């Protein structure tokens, strides 16, 4: 049996990787910039609007500089 990964799962996996790339910024001893908070929230919300990276209009939010406010 061949297991296929659904489009939404691919989207979630890629989104989770992008969130993991900035997790270190959200540690309790660091202050997360407003731009980074907005970026991370946009990543979490992306599956509310899209079910695939191939959906019309889909694009990843732009990752801000880690310390840019």
Secondary structure as UniProt FT lines:
FT   HELIX           7..22
FT   HELIX           23..26
FT   TURN            28..29
FT   HELIX           34..49
FT   TURN            53..54
FT   TURN            56..57
FT   TURN            66..67
//
